[in-house]
Amino acid sequence: MKMIGLKQKKSSFLINSRMKKMGIRNKIRKKTVQEELWEGNFGDSYIERNNSKELLASNVHFFAKIFSKINPISTCIEFGANIGLNLKAINILFPKIEMEAVEINASAVKKLIDIVPEKNIFHKSIVDFIPAKKHDLVLVKGVLIHISPSDLDQVYQNIYNASSNYVLICEYYNRTPVSLTYRGLEGMLFKRDFCSEFLTKFSDFQLVDYGFAYHGDPICSQDDITWFLLKRVNK
Ligand SMILES: C[S@@+](CC[C@H](N)C(=O)[O-])C[C@H]1O[C@@H](n2cnc3c(N)ncnc32)[C@H](O)[C@@H]1O
């Protein structure tokens, strides 16, 4: 009995230290207010406001511009995919691409199934998501701004662990972190320099390109998003 106890202790120590190395947390966590918001009615209403052919067309233009400079990609995962309008656009540009998605809102997940195979959808928070494999591209668009700043480090780590090559961050930018009122709610939207924070944390990534998509663009209207394309470099 004693031997088994010792063996178990040793193997759980090994698992824990391996998880620690990969930046994976090993404890049950209380959901943040931001996560609770997106899981509930607030998240459902977002789906109703943001589901149109125009948005899809704009996404196709948006990604076509960004991906004109990259090597072909065959796998992609989106963190915070909502109903899949980004992945649908990417699938138009790369018809054979294998896609995965992480999404916290159950109603969005139900619609995502039309675009991403059910087995490739992870209905959970990107804070808790443990990537089982690496993808040519990790996309996060309009999501980091809604993550509690205290969880950002973990999310950066999860993005890093999920990427074999490219990371595309498309978010509201501010050089220094600021918190804004979002749809009348305090503490639900944070602007900062997500790109430089990621690059500071992971020196094996480099900036490939960056740009801005203006809400007033007649073809590619994107809610004033700043995008950063990062690539893993061998060191
Ligand atoms: C502003 S929407 C952006 C949706 C999509 N990325 C796009 O560009 O249209 C934010 C999305 O992230 C999801 N989300 C927010 N916090 C999340 C979290 N902690 N884990 C997973 N998904 C999250 C929301 O449910 C919602 O679908």
The ligand as an ORCA input file, in Angstrom:
! r2SCAN-3c Opt
* xyz 0 1
  C     -16.861     40.464    -29.088
  S     -17.165     38.777    -29.392
  C     -16.067     38.430    -30.749
  C     -16.474     37.199    -31.507
  C     -15.585     36.809    -32.680
  N     -14.238     36.522    -32.255
  C     -15.616     37.866    -33.741
  O     -14.562     38.396    -34.099
  O     -16.703     38.149    -34.256
  C     -16.374     37.961    -28.035
  C     -16.552     36.447    -28.127
  O     -15.673     35.830    -27.195
  C     -16.398     34.939    -26.376
  N     -15.731     34.920    -25.059
  C     -15.642     35.931    -24.159
  N     -14.909     35.549    -23.112
  C     -14.530     34.269    -23.342
  C     -13.767     33.327    -22.625
  N     -13.237     33.619    -21.431
  N     -13.570     32.100    -23.160
  C     -14.108     31.779    -24.375
  N     -14.844     32.632    -25.097
  C     -15.050     33.864    -24.600
  C     -17.808     35.515    -26.325
  O     -18.767     34.578    -25.947
  C     -17.948     35.989    -27.764
  O     -18.335     34.952    -28.600
*
